[in-house]
């Protein structure tokens, strides 16, 4: 099993910045890709960004150029630096980790990010 613990989100004004972190523990030896999804009220959960153990990154079009995902493999931690935040970025943000052996996905508990306009 893999446990994912996310940092607290927060309330930030539009145009501001916030950094989220997510630390993995447990059976992490076969974890490759880690990333973030988000879910706004009344909407489906959507992909935000992903980073592999080799630091290959993928971003949703809506956050490209504003968000940066990074990873510290020694600390088993993935970060999401969010800049130029918009009200439409308001959502619960979830960390995800994928086990390359079982293809199982593990989720964090979610952290609220609220952007005020």
Helices and strands as residue ranges (DSSP letters): E 2-6, E 10-13, E 18-26, E 31-39, E 46-51, E 57-59, E 67-72, E 77-82, G 87-89, E 91-99, E 105-107, E 111-116
